[in-house]
Amino acid sequence: MRRRATGSMSVKSKWTKTKWLRSDRVLRRSVPDTKRFTRSSLEVMTARYKTVYFKPTGGTGGNGIARVKRLGPGRFQIRKDLSTFEASSPRALYARLKRIARGRSYLLQKGIALQTSRGRPFDLRMVVQRTRNGKWVPSVMFVKLGKPNKIVTNYHQGGTLAKIDPTLRRTGCTPKQINRYKRRLAALGMRTARCFERRSGRFKELGLDVALDRDGRLWILEVNTRPGFSALKSLKDKSLYRTIVRYGKQYGRTR
């Protein structure tokens, strides 16, 4: 953990942040099953779930992530970037993932079947920030639409940003349902802020990546302690960018 020039604490370890979330009795229900990558945990996770994500503990921007799909008894497909591999046994799967990891620490996370909009999978970003007087506020929320054939939705991996209301309308949500999702997102953000604040009072901003699954359930995929601002400039409507910068300036961050 370290404190950035903005005055806001930065925590890179996804495992540390996952443990914090799971320590909260409310938030733990919204965290997908996640384990440290070991040979035994890989066997457990691939037996339990058809799809498992392989994520670097300290990675950012969707880099280094692979998706593992169980094709049948002892057969697996590994997808990373635009490459696809097959493994014909749990042992071969473990060996392939070890090569991808190259000695770095990795996590295994239950795969969530993302809701789609016009055929593109998406997840939701909820940003909470502190005001000058130390109060947490849910400042902005938006959608990250995945690029076709990519396993992650990140902007730096070819994804695009969009506003929540029109995206959810295209999935068939009514205005009432959209407002309910937005209230639930804000509540998750504020609960996460309080959870992290119990660990340190030096957090000033958090960005939650939240999956909406095909059953309408929200899942916290991860929490960013240095959420990106600049990608919001790609939206035609600059109001979200102006809002996030306005709050950021109150604790010394301008971009």
BELLINZI-V977639 format. One record per backbone hydrogen bond with DSSP energy under -0.5 kcal/mol. CO is the residue of the C=O (numbers start at 0). NH is the residue of the N-H. Records with the same first field share a line. If there is no record, write none. Layout:
CO: NH, NH
This chain:
1: 3, 9
3: 6
7: 3
9: 1
12: 16
13: 17
14: 18
15: 19
16: 20
17: 21
18: 22
19: 22
20: 23
22: 24
23: 27
25: 28
26: 29
27: 30
29: 31, 219
32: 109
34: 107
35: 37
37: 41
38: 42
39: 43
40: 44
41: 45
42: 46
43: 47
44: 48
49: 69
50: 110
51: 67
52: 54, 108
53: 65
54: 106
55: 58
56: 13
59: 62
61: 64
64: 80
65: 53
66: 68, 78
67: 51
68: 70, 76
71: 74
74: 70, 71
75: 86
76: 68
77: 84
78: 66
79: 82
82: 79
84: 77
86: 75
88: 92
89: 93
90: 94
91: 95
92: 96
93: 97
94: 98
95: 99
96: 100
97: 101, 102
100: 103
104: 56
105: 36
106: 54
107: 34
108: 52
111: 113
112: 213
114: 121
116: 119
118: 120
119: 116
120: 145
121: 211
122: 143
123: 125, 209
124: 126, 141
125: 207
126: 138, 139
127: 205
128: 136
130: 133
134: 130
136: 128, 138
139: 126
141: 124
142: 144, 161
143: 122
144: 159
146: 149
151: 146
153: 156, 158
154: 157
159: 144
161: 142
162: 166
163: 167
164: 168
165: 169
166: 170
167: 170, 172
168: 171
173: 177
174: 178
175: 179
176: 180
177: 181
178: 182
179: 183
180: 184
181: 185
182: 186
183: 187
184: 188
185: 189
186: 190
187: 191
188: 192
189: 193
190: 194
191: 195
192: 196
193: 197
195: 198, 199
199: 202
201: 8
203: 129
205: 127, 207
206: 223
207: 125, 209
208: 220, 221
209: 123
210: 212, 218
211: 114
212: 215
216: 212
218: 210, 220
219: 31
221: 208
223: 206
228: 231
229: 232
230: 233
231: 234
235: 237
236: 239
237: 241
238: 242
239: 243
240: 244
241: 245
242: 246
243: 247
244: 248
245: 249
246: 249
247: 250, 252
248: 251
254: 228, 229
